Amino acid sequence: MRETSLALRIECVLLRETLAQWQDALKAATGTDAISRQTEAAQRGLQQAADNFRELAQLEAQARNNSWKRRRATTAGRWCRTG
């Protein structure tokens, strides 16, 4: 549960950062080189989104793995008892 909450907080922070970057890029994208600036900003944004997605996927996989291990450790004791 904690891992999921942490992943959601990280996702929110990353989303805010990405939106702020896009807003800055759009504000700066005026003048003769506006298209090249927008293209560069879009490329950076897509790369950042891919990196963020990868990080969140790793966090989710780790959370699931930890949950599975805890569940297995809890149920293993039930099956191993004799008597």
N, C-alpha and C positions, 0 to 999 in steps of 0.2 A: 504494500500500500504506500509506504514512504517513497519507494522508487518511482511509482506512478505520479505521485504528487510532485516530486522533484522534476520529473520529466516534463510535466505540465508547466511548472514555473520556468524551466529553462526554455521551453517552447515559446512562452509568452514574451520572455526577454528577447529571444532571438527575433521574434516577429516585430517587436517594437523597434529593435535596432535596424532591421531590414527596411521597415517603413520609413524610418528617419533618413536612412541613406537614400532611398528613392526620392523622398521629398527634397533633400538637398540637391540631388542630381537634377531634378526637374527645375528647381529654382536657378541653378547654374547653367542650365541648357538654353541659353539665349545667345543670339548673335550669329556670326557666320559659321562657326563650328558647332552649332547646336546638334546637328545630326550625329557627328562623330562622338560628341560628349554623351549623347543619349545611348548610342551603341555601346560605348565603353561602360557606361553605368549599368546597362542591361546585362552585359557580359559578367561584370562583377557581381551583380545581384543574383544572376543564375548560378554562378559558382558558389556564392555564399549560401544560397538556398540548398544546393546539393550537399555542401559541407554540413549544414545544419541538419538536413534530413538524415544524413549518414550518422551524425552524432546521436540524434534522437533514436534512430533505429538500434544503435548499439546500446543505448541506455535501456530501451524497452526489452531487448534481448537479455540483457543482464538482469533486469528486474524479474522477467519470467523465469530465468534460470535459478535465481535466488529463491523465488517462490516455490519452484518445483523441488529444489533441494530441501527447503524447510518442510514442505508437505511430505516428502519422501521420508525424511528423518522422523517426523511425527508418526507416520503410519508404520514405519519399519518396527518400532518398538511394540506396536500392537500385535504384529504378526510373529514376532520372535518370542513372545512370552509363552512359557509353558506352565501348565498347571491346571 
